[in-house]
Amino acid sequence: MKIYIYAILVFLFLSFSSSRSVAQGCVAVRNMSSCSLTSDSTVRAGWQLNLNYRYFKSYKHFRGSHEERERVENGTQVINHDNSILIGLSYQANSRWAVSLTIPYLNIDRSSLYEHKGNNSGERYHTSSSGLGDMRIASYYNLFPNSYKTHMTVGAGLKLPTGNYNYQDYFHKRGVEQPDTLVQLAVDQSIQPGDGGFGVTLEFAFTQQISNRIQAYASGLYLINPRNTNGTTRSPNLTNGIPLSNEFSVPDQFLIRAGASYSFLNDIRVAVGARYEGVAVEDIIGKSDGFRRPGYILSIEPSVNYNFGKHGLGLNCPVALVRNRTQSVLDKQRTEVTGTYQHGDAAFADYLISVSYTYRF
């Protein structure tokens, strides 16, 4: 069978996922992807705990799909080290209904020149953020509870603004009387623990048994974020006289994934698929003012899962094939105001490492 893909890892049946996923880097996708690649069509009523750790380093700058290699060569690249832990708890009530709670904890370090004394200074400094992210709750409905070969669930949920969306740290600036002045400001949007919006998530998870060992899968999620901007202002100021342009936007996000898996030794499943994730240029509900870095990543995603008794271990490592920082609404507005084409950049990672552990009670 043919499956046409936009790809990412999200909730699969009886598995847990989370809310920045992102996209990896300055394109500030919140943790929506878990590591687990559970493609099990068997219904097991009860509770399940999921722990997920993910890491990436973003440092390659893209403007559109063009990589600005000179940023790394000149040492002016922005570097984000993202370490996230996601705790999930799900409950399978019966053969059709399940509910899930996701609690992310983030710890992110960011180093740059331009945010402090400027790219020409040659001085790199760090800012960081840590703490609770935006939690998610969701419910799921199994469309084919009596089918062994075909499995399809649909889900809907809420993303809660539990993460700090005005996290601040100290920036090094050139002072008039002192060469190094510390100024407390909001950290970059890409490392803010939250986005400040109440969101609605819509998702699906599909698996099709092709043979005793081969299974096709697809899943997807869209986060609707109606809030326009969250009131947190960015530095440096790039308003150009455009209202709300110096406030962080609260963007929609999307995640889709598809591929095939192969099981052997009864307990091990390996898979490879495509993964597509990103931040929308414009929200489908509400306005899209303010500062955001829209864009997407298309990756190839190998993974492996090992189940033993009530336990499960998973590892996946999506590797980026295409990275594109698309032109934002603010870029287009600034183009009209200045009369010159404006298109911001963003830093992306080469790959993401994600490790998960599940326990069925």
C-alpha positions, 0 to 999 in steps of 0.5 A: 500500500502507498502512504503519502507523508508529512512525517513526525512522531506523536501519540500512537495507541497506548503510547504517550507523547508530549508537547516542543518538538520540535522542529529542532532549534530556533524554530520553536516547536514545543515538545510534541514528540516522544521517542516511543515507536509503539505500533501495537494494535493490541488493546491493554486496559489499564495505566501506562507510565512513559518517560522520554529524554531528548537532546539536540544541538542546533547551530546551522543557520538557514534562510529559506532552504539555503544554509548560511555556512558562513555563520559557522565558519565565522563563529557567529552561529547561535547554539542551542543545547536542548535537554528535555524530560517528558513524563506521561501517564495514560489510562486505557479505559476500554477497547475504545477510549483512552486518556493521557497527561503529558508533563514536560520539563526543559533545560536549555542552554543558548549561546550567541554573540548578536544577542549580547555585544553583537556579532562583531564583538567576537564575544560569546555568552550564554543564556539558559532556561529551565522548568516546567513546560506546557502540559497537555491532556488528551482523549483518544477514540479507537475506530476499529477495536475489533480489528487485528490488522487495522488500527486507527485512533483519533484524539483531541486535547488541550495544551495548557499554558503552564510553562513560563513564557517570560523566562528571563536571564542576564545579557552582556551589553556594552555600557557607556561607562562600563565595558560589560553591563548585565541586563536582565531580559526575556530569553529567546523564543526558542528556549522559552519553556512555554508559549502562553497560549491555551491550545487545542490539539487534533491528532490521529494514529494509524497502523496496518499489519502487512504481514506477520512481521511488517507493519505500516504506520502513520500519525499526525498532530496539529496544535491550534493556538488561537492567542495572537501574541503573549506580551513578552518582548524580545531583544533586540528591538526590530519593530520598524514601526509595526504594531506588536512586532516586538512581542512573541507570537503564539504559533500553530504547530504541526507534526506528521510521521509515516513509515514501516516497521519490522519485528523480530525475536518477538520483542524487538521492532525496528522501523524507518520512516519520514518525519515532517514537523514545523511552525505554521506561517499563519494560524488557522484561527486568530491573528498571526502578529508578532515575532515567530520563526516559522519553518519546517524540517523533513527528516528520515527517522530510524528507530528501535523498540524492545519490550520485555514484560511490562517494560519497554525501551525505545530509541529513535534518531531523526536525521534532517534532510530538508530544513527551511525557515519560511518567510514570516508574517512579520517578515512580509510586513517589514518588506512592505515598510522598508521597501526591501525584501526581509526574510529572517533566519533560524538555526536547526539541528542535524539530528535529534536523539530521543530515548524512552521508557514505558511501564504498563501497570 
